[in-house]
């Protein structure tokens, strides 16, 4: 491989090795090798179609690129920091393969539009994988919810028992969050599916190129309509990192509750041994390490978002070397969310729901207080007055260690003769859940309707090409 800089004609001195190493990006952007070759194939075919390059030259270049493509797929390409980045490495390898004619490949193209094209192609390839993983997670969520429609548990506000709910209702809340995540990643594709190729360094080119043709070859639905924007835009990456951060926030919240609910104090859930670890000193321990690790990985994804936002905040138009810092965080985030989704989905699919423990937690926690207030309101007592009455009954119950359903009817009737035996029916936690028929509520019929909708949505899903 040549050690001369492909751009070195204007220079009389060479940089020190440590300077070259600092400026080189091949250590990480070699991940774009497949995209770089794909982009080059489209570009050179466009040069043939427009007559910019002779057909014989293009055929040699295409044959050389296809050979490099095969070697890359076999993991046989070797890269060097001397050639700085993936673009110069591929061109140098192509030159070694087919000779000086390889130098014609860069006609009407700059590394600026080349790297932007590679990055767009990379994100186009990754977004469908992320959507597929999200779809897998949603499928498990809906299946687990379907098994637990009538599993009653405490609902919380401020980490205090609030009202009894269905565990399926709880799971479907996360289904809605992940559904919004999918919608955000799908929208992200709109700004990813744009071709920068042909913008050249920043001002376009004097060659009679056909940008729509190269975009079509690469599978892009549109092209950038401003060359300055084309080479400097990284909004599509920022959108991805933002979407990924919101997704990791959702996963982290879910993991926080799994960590809490698998503890000795709660025992609502039990994790499979496959997704737990032990202690090197305490034999009895079963730690929810995978949930904790996913929760922790949200921090690195947030950091990648803040890193690129900070890089972009003061970059003047158009391309600047700062933009070399756009890739590592994105690569890391792709890997982080794909692996986190995979592990989390397996963890959720294999966990055990301790239904009796959940139900028992709703028996003596006064979470049926709202049911009693509603009952009194239905008997004609103003709700605010009913609220005050029930508040005093709760205080008395806490002092006497007596839940509302254990208060004798005579005491209730002393408050109001309108209270009858049916009050005990309404105070049953399962009945309290079942009766909440309002749209989006935790009532069993509402949950079944939402599950039917979710099944339809999952069946209708199609991954982006």
Secondary structure by P-SEA (a helix, b strand, c coil): ccccccccccccccccaaaaaaaccccccccaaaaaaaaaaaaaaaaaaaccccaaaaaaaaaaaaaaaaaaaaccbbbbcccccaaaaaaaaaaaacccccccccccccaaaaaaaaaaaaaaacaaaaaaaaaaaaaaaaaaaaacccbbbbbbccccccbbbbaaaaaaaaaaaaaaaaaaaaaaaaaaccccccccccccccccccaaaaaaaaccccccccaaaaaccaaaaaaaaaaaaaaaaaaaaaaaaaaaaacccccccccccccbbbbccccccccaaaaaaaaaaaaaaaaaaaaaaaaacccccccccccccccaaaaaaaaaaaaaaaaaaaaaaccccaaaaaaaaacccccaaaaaaaaaaaacccaaaaaaaaaaaaaaaaaaccccccccaaaaaaacccccccccccccaaaaaaaccccccccaaaaaaaaaaaaaaaaaccccc
